[in-house]
């Protein structure tokens, strides 16, 4: 029995729907998710973040709220993960050094 994959409707233009269809052989369900971008069998939530968005939301404090909501879902039995997408080449990072990005990721791992 295939797992149920739900894609947040705001992610339709990302190309993820087609990629999931190719990988699984069936299209994901499309609906608005309160949290995360992809839900798998109501057991796993995946929040996709482009590195630039991750850095911006970390700097302005929005990321803390998202992390709190993800942790709350995790305590309710849904595993959660943040998937960072993008290049780690120094010239590709949005006004942050690779060491600063690593520090931000490490602080999330240790604090959340």
FENJO-V164315 format. One record per backbone hydrogen bond with DSSP energy under -1.0 kcal/mol. CO is the residue of the C=O (numbers start at 1). NH is the residue of the N-H. E is the energy in kcal/mol with one decimal. If there is no record, write none. Layout:
co=CO nh=NH e=E
co=CO nh=NH e=E
This chain:
co=4 nh=41 e=-3.5
co=5 nh=29 e=-2.8
co=6 nh=39 e=-2.5
co=7 nh=31 e=-1.9
co=8 nh=11 e=-2.3
co=9 nh=12 e=-1.0
co=11 nh=14 e=-1.6
co=15 nh=19 e=-1.9
co=16 nh=20 e=-2.9
co=17 nh=21 e=-2.1
co=18 nh=22 e=-2.5
co=19 nh=23 e=-2.4
co=20 nh=24 e=-2.6
co=21 nh=25 e=-2.3
co=29 nh=7 e=-3.3
co=37 nh=8 e=-2.8
co=38 nh=46 e=-2.8
co=39 nh=6 e=-3.0
co=40 nh=43 e=-2.7
co=40 nh=44 e=-1.6
co=43 nh=79 e=-2.9
co=44 nh=40 e=-2.6
co=45 nh=81 e=-2.0
co=46 nh=37 e=-3.0
co=46 nh=38 e=-1.7
co=47 nh=83 e=-2.6
co=49 nh=85 e=-2.8
co=50 nh=54 e=-2.8
co=51 nh=55 e=-2.7
co=52 nh=56 e=-2.4
co=53 nh=57 e=-2.8
co=54 nh=58 e=-2.1
co=55 nh=59 e=-2.6
co=56 nh=60 e=-2.2
co=57 nh=63 e=-2.3
co=62 nh=66 e=-1.6
co=63 nh=67 e=-2.9
co=64 nh=68 e=-2.3
co=65 nh=69 e=-2.1
co=66 nh=70 e=-2.6
co=67 nh=71 e=-2.8
co=68 nh=72 e=-2.1
co=69 nh=73 e=-2.0
co=70 nh=74 e=-2.2
co=71 nh=75 e=-2.2
co=73 nh=78 e=-2.2
co=74 nh=77 e=-1.7
co=79 nh=45 e=-3.0
co=81 nh=47 e=-2.7
co=83 nh=49 e=-2.8
co=85 nh=51 e=-2.1
co=89 nh=92 e=-2.4
co=93 nh=95 e=-1.8
co=97 nh=101 e=-2.3
co=98 nh=102 e=-2.5
co=99 nh=103 e=-2.3
co=100 nh=104 e=-2.3
co=101 nh=105 e=-2.5
co=102 nh=106 e=-2.8
co=103 nh=107 e=-2.5
co=104 nh=108 e=-1.8
co=105 nh=109 e=-2.4
co=106 nh=110 e=-2.6
co=107 nh=111 e=-2.7
co=108 nh=112 e=-2.6
